[in-house]
Amino acid sequence: MRIEAGHPYPLGATWDGAGVNFALFSQHAQRVELCLLDEQGHERRFRLPECTDHVWHGYIPELLPGQRYGYRVHGPYQPERGHRFNPHKLLLDPYARAIGRDLTWNDALFGYTIGKDDLSQDHRDSGGVAPLSVVVEGSFNWGDDRPPAVPWNRSVIYELHVKGFTQRMPGVPEQWRGTYLGLASEAAVRHLQTLGITAVELLPIHYRINDRHLLEKGLSNYWGYNTLGYFAPDPRFATAPHDPEAVLREFKFLVRRLHQAGIEVILDVVYNHTAEGNHFGPTLCFKGIDNASYYALSAEHPRYYMDFTGCGNSLNMKHPRVLQLIMDSLRYWVQEMHVDGFRFDLAVTLGRAGLHADMNASFFQMIRQDPVLARVKLIAEPWDLGPDGYRVGGFPPGWSEWNDRFRNSIRSFWAGHGITPRELGYRLSGSPDLYAAARRRPWASINHITCHDGFTLADLVSYNHKHNQANGEDNRDGSDHNHSWNCGLEGPTTDAAIWSLRQRQVRNLIGTLLLSNGVPMLLAGDERLHTQAGNNNTYCQDNELTWLDWSDSDERAAFTAFVEKLLALRREHARLTQAHFPQEGELRWFLPEGEELLDSHLDHPILVIGVRWAGQFDPEPSPTLFLAFNASTQGVVFHLPRAGKGYCWEWCFDTSEDARQGRLTGPSCRLAAHSLAVLRLVPQ
């Protein structure tokens, strides 16, 4: 076996049918060794013979897919200057398409000597415990697969965890549960289609590692926001996790199957930090390849990392090779894996070149002009933990954003805290106060009541306080500001009155979400009233707390049917999916007595209000709707706006009374306490 010069492009390990080309960027390295490992872990080293534009490269003829490999990178070990080279540490290829071996936690994974300080180099060899890259061939028959290309204004997003969604789902073959194939199963796809979902947003499926401190407590990094490999699907979701080619095939099969069902695939991605943590973290990949290039370091003390994420480090968005890594990864997932979009975790960090956050930074400009990425769905979590890190409404055109203003306002209203009609109107109509000035559309707002981070919908109406003791952090983790209301009793109850009120509340919350312009996002399991026992930070709970409960009950079946009905109503009414913000006069506000509110009264908090939603919309007219909200503790009689000659009001639904249907016989209707009713104007 011999090594030749090879080529500096493409980065990573590329099999061309006759051999494998290896290319690795490192600006400050002095020497790079390619390490090939056999099944027994024996290592054969080759010095990469060429370096072109800071890319070290070599080519080995006749090498085949399936070969496991890593790198040892030589250079200065000077943490005080930002350099952490340590050839005793075997390193993962940043461009690895698959993982040949997961890591085994051991002190040898750390570049410094644990127990002394992080400036003392550790000489123990990590070759037997480090994660390994593997050369893959990656072929797959995509057939006639093509993106569903669902328009933004017709989209309904369903955020799910691959394992949590399928682990206990009836109808999923036992050997497929918790896997990509389980999500591709007939039972899973049928549930998504019946519900009316157009896109699944998968919690991170890039290769991640488990935190050592979690494993020591018997927990794991379940959510997956601890990425190490930006090109490799996480093998823990494969039926054959030790077969790299099978991992790739199973993920691609999932995408193809969902596309056949008309469902898009959006990946939750974590490009803001890596699993290597802060200056006390392990040396697994980037830290040992070129720490000073890959990471944002303190200008005064380069030994330390800039941390805008709360996870120990932040990627260096000023460096062109870091930007290239992210762009190459995104394009790979679109072009090779056929995904339809991305949700960017802590996306403000991607615009930081130093302390300042710039929404016109290089990353955002590159995305906007890229012919591959400019056509997929781009969703930002529009904040991070750095200075001026809250940027809701501030992302560039072409982006949608998780809108926590919607979440907090609607939660507060139904918890009985009251909001103003103007605030409620903004949230119902796609948040024009946040997006209209920049000529963005209602779909810039990803509306949600719940997501993976926080209470589930059932817990939102059952708990006033978080109950995170199972996480082993003395209930210190997770948010204390949940805008929740337990309806009079903390936790589970057998009290019929409280139970009934909670059922109305979940209908009110999901009803308001699905009656609002913008893109609704549902948390998987909310339609099944899944509870996490009040834990609002289940990032480390890989167990029945997070695995969805698919057992039958009358209340679950009734609520699932209610959500299906609401989504069908949303599809039928162009008013609820319109492509433009409502114009002046299209939303008119009424008190229960029938008196129309003047503009000067729209800034006074209320608990009871009605809104008449009228107007002509493209591509076709839609019936006028009347939404009646009662978040108070008393029932009210609503005097409805005049229907007009030849028209009358017809029930769509009432969250307090399933049986209400048909046309009204009079000019008013009774609305129970804590309830929402929707009527539409129809010809007599």
WOVEN-V8246 format. One record per residue. NEAR is the number of other ideal C-beta (glycine too) atoms within 12 Angstrom. D_LAST is the distance of its C-alpha to the last C-alpha in Angstrom with 1 decimal. Layout:
near->NEAR d_last->D_LAST
near->NEAR d_last->D_LAST
//
This chain:
near->19 d_last->85.0
near->16 d_last->85.2
near->28 d_last->83.0
near->22 d_last->82.6
near->22 d_last->81.3
near->34 d_last->77.7
near->25 d_last->75.0
near->27 d_last->73.3
near->19 d_last->69.9
near->28 d_last->67.6
near->35 d_last->68.0
near->40 d_last->68.1
near->46 d_last->69.6
near->31 d_last->68.8
near->30 d_last->70.1
near->21 d_last->70.7
near->14 d_last->71.9
near->14 d_last->75.6
near->25 d_last->75.6
near->40 d_last->73.8
near->34 d_last->73.7
near->46 d_last->73.5
near->35 d_last->72.5
near->48 d_last->72.2
near->39 d_last->71.8
near->42 d_last->74.2
near->28 d_last->75.4
near->31 d_last->78.0
near->34 d_last->79.3
near->21 d_last->83.0
near->24 d_last->82.7
near->39 d_last->80.1
near->35 d_last->80.8
near->40 d_last->78.5
near->38 d_last->78.9
near->35 d_last->78.2
near->29 d_last->78.1
near->17 d_last->78.7
near->14 d_last->77.2
near->9 d_last->80.0
near->22 d_last->79.3
near->13 d_last->82.4
near->24 d_last->82.0
near->24 d_last->83.3
near->24 d_last->83.2
near->30 d_last->83.2
near->26 d_last->83.6
near->37 d_last->81.0
near->23 d_last->83.3
near->24 d_last->81.4
near->25 d_last->79.4
near->19 d_last->77.4
near->18 d_last->75.5
near->24 d_last->75.5
near->32 d_last->74.3
near->40 d_last->76.8
near->36 d_last->76.7
near->37 d_last->78.4
near->29 d_last->78.0
near->31 d_last->79.2
near->19 d_last->79.7
near->17 d_last->78.8
near->33 d_last->76.9
near->22 d_last->73.9
near->27 d_last->70.4
near->27 d_last->70.6
near->34 d_last->73.3
near->39 d_last->72.9
near->47 d_last->74.0
near->48 d_last->74.1
near->53 d_last->75.9
near->39 d_last->78.8
near->46 d_last->78.8
near->27 d_last->82.0
near->33 d_last->82.2
near->22 d_last->83.0
near->33 d_last->82.1
near->19 d_last->81.7
near->33 d_last->78.8
near->21 d_last->79.8
near->20 d_last->79.2
near->32 d_last->76.0
near->34 d_last->77.7
near->51 d_last->77.4
near->37 d_last->78.9
near->40 d_last->80.4
near->33 d_last->81.5
near->30 d_last->81.9
near->46 d_last->78.1
near->44 d_last->76.4
near->47 d_last->73.2
near->51 d_last->69.8
near->50 d_last->68.9
near->47 d_last->66.0
near->38 d_last->64.8
near->45 d_last->65.2
near->41 d_last->62.6
near->46 d_last->63.2
near->41 d_last->65.2
near->40 d_last->68.3
near->30 d_last->69.0
near->32 d_last->67.4
near->38 d_last->69.5
near->22 d_last->71.5
near->23 d_last->71.9
near->23 d_last->75.5
near->22 d_last->77.4
near->27 d_last->78.6
near->38 d_last->75.2
near->37 d_last->75.9
near->44 d_last->77.9
near->32 d_last->79.7
near->20 d_last->81.7
near->22 d_last->79.6
near->11 d_last->81.4
near->13 d_last->83.2
near->16 d_last->81.1
near->30 d_last->78.9
near->21 d_last->81.7
near->16 d_last->83.9
near->27 d_last->83.3
near->30 d_last->82.8
near->17 d_last->84.8
near->23 d_last->83.4
near->23 d_last->81.9
near->37 d_last->78.2
near->33 d_last->78.5
near->24 d_last->78.0
near->27 d_last->74.9
near->44 d_last->73.0
near->45 d_last->69.8
near->44 d_last->70.6
near->42 d_last->68.9
near->43 d_last->68.9
near->36 d_last->69.0
near->37 d_last->66.1
near->23 d_last->65.4
near->31 d_last->61.6
near->14 d_last->60.7
near->23 d_last->57.3
near->10 d_last->55.4
near->21 d_last->52.1
near->14 d_last->51.1
near->10 d_last->48.1
near->23 d_last->46.9
near->15 d_last->44.8
near->30 d_last->42.8
near->29 d_last->39.1
near->19 d_last->38.5
near->31 d_last->35.2
near->20 d_last->33.8
near->36 d_last->34.3
near->31 d_last->30.6
near->30 d_last->29.7
near->40 d_last->32.6
near->44 d_last->32.7
near->45 d_last->36.3
near->43 d_last->37.9
near->40 d_last->41.2
near->48 d_last->43.6
near->42 d_last->47.3
near->49 d_last->48.5
near->38 d_last->50.6
near->42 d_last->48.4
near->45 d_last->45.3
near->41 d_last->47.2
near->33 d_last->50.2
near->27 d_last->48.6
near->35 d_last->45.7
near->22 d_last->45.7
near->18 d_last->45.9
near->32 d_last->48.0
near->19 d_last->51.5
near->17 d_last->54.0
near->15 d_last->56.1
near->31 d_last->53.1
near->29 d_last->51.8
near->34 d_last->52.0
near->38 d_last->52.4
near->42 d_last->50.9
near->35 d_last->50.9
near->39 d_last->49.0
near->44 d_last->46.2
near->37 d_last->46.3
near->33 d_last->46.0
near->23 d_last->43.3
near->24 d_last->42.3
near->42 d_last->42.0
near->31 d_last->40.2
near->19 d_last->37.7
near->34 d_last->36.9
near->37 d_last->36.3
near->23 d_last->34.1
near->21 d_last->32.0
near->38 d_last->31.5
near->33 d_last->30.4
near->41 d_last->33.6
near->39 d_last->34.6
near->43 d_last->38.0
near->50 d_last->40.6
near->48 d_last->42.8
near->44 d_last->46.1
near->41 d_last->48.3
near->42 d_last->51.7
near->46 d_last->53.2
near->43 d_last->56.1
near->48 d_last->59.4
near->42 d_last->60.0
near->39 d_last->62.8
near->32 d_last->62.8
near->30 d_last->64.2
near->27 d_last->67.6
near->20 d_last->66.9
near->25 d_last->63.8
near->22 d_last->65.7
near->13 d_last->68.5
near->17 d_last->65.9
near->15 d_last->64.5
near->28 d_last->61.3
near->27 d_last->60.2
near->32 d_last->58.2
near->38 d_last->55.1
near->36 d_last->52.6
near->37 d_last->55.1
near->38 d_last->55.2
near->40 d_last->59.0
near->43 d_last->59.2
near->43 d_last->62.6
near->46 d_last->61.7
near->44 d_last->59.1
near->42 d_last->59.2
near->47 d_last->59.7
near->46 d_last->56.9
near->45 d_last->57.6
near->36 d_last->59.5
near->33 d_last->58.5
near->42 d_last->55.2
near->37 d_last->56.9
near->31 d_last->58.0
near->22 d_last->61.4
near->26 d_last->61.9
near->21 d_last->65.5
near->20 d_last->64.8
near->39 d_last->63.8
near->29 d_last->62.7
near->27 d_last->60.5
near->39 d_last->58.9
near->39 d_last->57.9
near->29 d_last->56.7
near->37 d_last->54.5
near->45 d_last->52.7
near->33 d_last->52.2
near->33 d_last->50.9
near->43 d_last->48.3
near->40 d_last->47.1
near->30 d_last->47.0
near->32 d_last->45.1
near->39 d_last->42.4
near->31 d_last->42.1
near->24 d_last->41.6
near->31 d_last->38.7
near->25 d_last->37.2
near->40 d_last->38.3
near->39 d_last->40.4
near->48 d_last->43.5
near->43 d_last->44.2
near->44 d_last->47.6
near->42 d_last->48.3
near->41 d_last->51.6
near->41 d_last->54.4
near->44 d_last->56.5
near->45 d_last->57.2
near->41 d_last->60.1
near->45 d_last->62.0
near->38 d_last->63.3
near->42 d_last->66.8
near->34 d_last->66.1
near->30 d_last->68.4
near->31 d_last->72.2
near->27 d_last->72.7
near->36 d_last->70.5
near->45 d_last->71.8
near->51 d_last->72.9
near->49 d_last->70.8
near->50 d_last->69.8
near->47 d_last->69.1
near->46 d_last->71.4
near->48 d_last->74.4
near->47 d_last->73.6
near->39 d_last->73.3
near->48 d_last->72.2
near->35 d_last->72.7
near->37 d_last->70.5
near->44 d_last->67.6
near->43 d_last->67.1
near->38 d_last->66.6
near->33 d_last->69.7
near->24 d_last->70.9
near->18 d_last->72.8
near->10 d_last->75.3
near->16 d_last->75.7
near->24 d_last->74.7
near->26 d_last->75.5
near->27 d_last->72.1
near->37 d_last->68.6
near->36 d_last->65.8
near->30 d_last->63.0
near->36 d_last->59.5
near->36 d_last->58.0
near->22 d_last->59.7
near->32 d_last->61.0
near->28 d_last->64.5
near->37 d_last->64.3
near->44 d_last->62.2
near->47 d_last->62.6
near->40 d_last->64.4
near->41 d_last->61.7
near->28 d_last->64.4
near->29 d_last->66.2
near->22 d_last->65.3
near->32 d_last->66.2
near->37 d_last->63.8
near->30 d_last->61.0
near->32 d_last->62.0
near->39 d_last->61.9
near->41 d_last->58.3
near->34 d_last->57.2
near->32 d_last->59.1
near->38 d_last->57.5
near->34 d_last->53.9
near->28 d_last->54.5
near->34 d_last->56.1
near->37 d_last->53.1
near->32 d_last->50.8
near->22 d_last->53.1
near->26 d_last->55.0
near->39 d_last->52.6
near->33 d_last->49.3
near->43 d_last->47.4
near->37 d_last->44.4
near->42 d_last->45.0
near->43 d_last->46.7
near->42 d_last->46.0
near->41 d_last->49.2
near->41 d_last->50.5
near->37 d_last->51.7
near->44 d_last->51.1
near->40 d_last->52.6
near->46 d_last->56.0
near->51 d_last->55.7
near->42 d_last->55.9
near->38 d_last->59.0
near->28 d_last->62.3
near->21 d_last->64.2
near->22 d_last->62.5
near->21 d_last->60.1
near->34 d_last->56.7
near->25 d_last->55.6
near->32 d_last->52.2
near->20 d_last->53.7
near->26 d_last->56.6
near->25 d_last->58.1
near->42 d_last->56.0
near->35 d_last->52.7
near->22 d_last->54.1
near->28 d_last->55.3
near->38 d_last->52.0
near->22 d_last->50.1
near->16 d_last->52.5
near->24 d_last->53.0
near->14 d_last->51.6
near->25 d_last->51.0
near->33 d_last->49.6
near->23 d_last->47.6
near->19 d_last->45.0
near->36 d_last->44.5
near->39 d_last->42.4
near->39 d_last->44.4
near->40 d_last->43.6
near->43 d_last->45.8
near->42 d_last->46.5
near->38 d_last->47.1
near->34 d_last->49.9
near->35 d_last->53.4
near->24 d_last->56.1
near->31 d_last->58.1
near->17 d_last->58.3
near->19 d_last->55.1
near->29 d_last->53.5
near->22 d_last->49.9
near->34 d_last->48.1
near->30 d_last->44.4
near->31 d_last->42.8
near->28 d_last->46.2
near->40 d_last->46.4
near->32 d_last->46.6
near->23 d_last->43.9
near->29 d_last->43.1
near->42 d_last->43.3
near->46 d_last->40.6
near->44 d_last->41.6
near->45 d_last->41.2
near->44 d_last->39.4
near->35 d_last->40.9
near->34 d_last->39.4
near->45 d_last->36.0
near->41 d_last->37.6
near->29 d_last->39.4
near->38 d_last->36.6
near->42 d_last->34.0
near->37 d_last->36.7
near->31 d_last->37.8
near->38 d_last->34.4
near->43 d_last->33.6
near->30 d_last->37.3
near->30 d_last->36.6
near->21 d_last->38.7
near->21 d_last->35.9
near->33 d_last->35.4
near->26 d_last->34.1
near->36 d_last->30.6
near->28 d_last->32.3
near->29 d_last->33.9
near->40 d_last->30.8
near->37 d_last->29.0
near->35 d_last->31.8
near->42 d_last->31.8
near->45 d_last->28.0
near->39 d_last->28.2
near->42 d_last->31.4
near->42 d_last->34.1
near->33 d_last->34.4
near->28 d_last->37.1
near->35 d_last->39.2
near->37 d_last->38.5
near->22 d_last->37.0
near->14 d_last->40.3
near->21 d_last->42.0
near->13 d_last->39.2
near->30 d_last->38.3
near->29 d_last->34.9
near->41 d_last->32.7
near->38 d_last->34.3
near->42 d_last->37.5
near->47 d_last->36.4
near->48 d_last->36.8
near->46 d_last->34.8
near->45 d_last->36.1
near->48 d_last->36.4
near->43 d_last->39.4
near->42 d_last->42.0
near->41 d_last->45.3
near->32 d_last->47.0
near->36 d_last->45.9
near->45 d_last->44.1
near->41 d_last->41.7
near->43 d_last->38.2
near->41 d_last->39.3
near->43 d_last->42.5
near->43 d_last->40.7
near->45 d_last->39.2
near->38 d_last->42.4
near->35 d_last->45.2
near->24 d_last->46.2
near->23 d_last->49.3
near->34 d_last->50.5
near->29 d_last->52.7
near->32 d_last->54.6
near->20 d_last->57.9
near->30 d_last->57.9
near->33 d_last->58.4
near->22 d_last->61.9
near->19 d_last->61.6
near->11 d_last->61.6
near->19 d_last->57.9
near->13 d_last->58.6
near->25 d_last->56.5
near->30 d_last->52.8
near->23 d_last->50.7
near->17 d_last->50.9
near->18 d_last->47.7
near->33 d_last->44.8
near->31 d_last->42.2
near->39 d_last->41.7
near->34 d_last->41.1
near->29 d_last->42.3
near->34 d_last->40.0
near->22 d_last->43.1
near->19 d_last->45.6
near->20 d_last->47.3
near->25 d_last->46.9
near->20 d_last->46.0
near->21 d_last->44.9
near->9 d_last->44.5
near->16 d_last->42.8
near->10 d_last->39.4
near->16 d_last->37.9
near->23 d_last->39.2
near->23 d_last->38.1
near->24 d_last->34.5
near->31 d_last->34.5
near->37 d_last->35.8
near->34 d_last->33.1
near->35 d_last->30.5
near->42 d_last->32.5
near->49 d_last->32.8
near->44 d_last->29.1
near->46 d_last->28.7
near->52 d_last->31.3
near->46 d_last->30.2
near->40 d_last->26.5
near->42 d_last->27.5
near->45 d_last->29.7
near->46 d_last->27.1
near->42 d_last->24.4
near->46 d_last->27.0
near->46 d_last->27.9
near->46 d_last->31.4
near->47 d_last->32.8
near->52 d_last->32.5
near->44 d_last->35.6
near->44 d_last->35.8
near->44 d_last->39.1
near->41 d_last->40.0
near->41 d_last->39.8
near->42 d_last->37.4
near->43 d_last->34.7
near->37 d_last->37.4
near->39 d_last->38.2
near->40 d_last->41.7
near->34 d_last->44.1
near->42 d_last->47.4
near->28 d_last->48.6
near->33 d_last->48.2
near->39 d_last->50.2
near->38 d_last->48.7
near->35 d_last->51.3
near->41 d_last->51.8
near->37 d_last->53.6
near->32 d_last->56.5
near->33 d_last->55.0
near->29 d_last->55.1
near->22 d_last->54.4
near->21 d_last->51.8
near->33 d_last->50.7
near->38 d_last->49.1
near->32 d_last->48.7
near->39 d_last->45.1
near->29 d_last->44.7
near->29 d_last->42.9
near->17 d_last->43.5
near->12 d_last->40.6
near->15 d_last->39.1
near->13 d_last->35.9
near->23 d_last->35.1
near->25 d_last->35.9
near->17 d_last->33.8
near->21 d_last->30.8
near->34 d_last->31.2
near->31 d_last->31.8
near->22 d_last->28.5
near->34 d_last->26.7
near->41 d_last->28.3
near->27 d_last->27.4
near->29 d_last->23.7
near->37 d_last->23.9
near->35 d_last->25.7
near->20 d_last->23.2
near->29 d_last->20.4
near->40 d_last->22.8
near->25 d_last->23.4
near->21 d_last->19.8
near->29 d_last->19.0
near->26 d_last->21.2
near->42 d_last->20.8
near->41 d_last->23.1
near->36 d_last->25.7
near->36 d_last->25.8
near->25 d_last->29.3
near->26 d_last->29.5
near->33 d_last->29.5
near->32 d_last->26.6
near->16 d_last->27.4
near->13 d_last->27.8
near->14 d_last->24.6
near->26 d_last->22.5
near->37 d_last->23.3
near->31 d_last->22.8
near->37 d_last->24.1
near->32 d_last->23.2
near->29 d_last->25.2
near->29 d_last->23.8
near->18 d_last->24.1
near->23 d_last->21.5
near->16 d_last->24.4
near->23 d_last->24.4
near->28 d_last->27.7
near->15 d_last->30.0
near->17 d_last->31.9
near->11 d_last->35.1
near->18 d_last->33.6
near->25 d_last->32.6
near->18 d_last->36.0
near->20 d_last->36.2
near->22 d_last->35.9
near->31 d_last->32.9
near->30 d_last->31.8
near->35 d_last->28.3
near->41 d_last->25.9
near->40 d_last->22.4
near->42 d_last->21.6
near->36 d_last->18.6
near->38 d_last->19.2
near->27 d_last->17.9
near->25 d_last->19.4
near->18 d_last->20.1
near->28 d_last->22.3
near->14 d_last->24.6
near->14 d_last->24.5
near->13 d_last->20.8
near->15 d_last->17.8
near->28 d_last->16.4
near->30 d_last->13.2
near->35 d_last->14.1
near->42 d_last->15.5
near->43 d_last->16.6
near->46 d_last->19.9
near->47 d_last->21.5
near->44 d_last->25.2
near->36 d_last->27.5
near->38 d_last->31.0
near->23 d_last->32.5
near->17 d_last->34.1
near->17 d_last->31.8
near->22 d_last->28.2
near->31 d_last->26.0
near->22 d_last->22.8
near->37 d_last->20.6
near->24 d_last->18.8
near->40 d_last->16.1
near->33 d_last->15.8
near->20 d_last->13.4
near->27 d_last->10.0
near->16 d_last->10.3
near->9 d_last->8.9
near->10 d_last->5.5
near->22 d_last->4.9
near->26 d_last->5.8
near->37 d_last->8.8
near->27 d_last->9.7
near->29 d_last->13.4
near->37 d_last->15.6
near->35 d_last->18.8
near->34 d_last->21.0
near->43 d_last->24.8
near->28 d_last->25.8
near->21 d_last->23.7
near->18 d_last->23.1
near->9 d_last->21.1
near->25 d_last->18.1
near->17 d_last->15.0
near->16 d_last->11.5
near->21 d_last->8.8
near->29 d_last->10.6
near->14 d_last->11.0
near->14 d_last->12.9
near->18 d_last->13.9
near->25 d_last->16.5
near->34 d_last->17.7
near->23 d_last->21.2
near->38 d_last->23.0
near->31 d_last->26.4
near->27 d_last->29.6
near->40 d_last->30.2
near->41 d_last->26.7
near->46 d_last->24.1
near->44 d_last->20.3
near->43 d_last->17.8
near->39 d_last->14.1
near->34 d_last->11.9
near->33 d_last->9.2
near->22 d_last->6.4
near->15 d_last->3.8
near->14 d_last->0.0
//
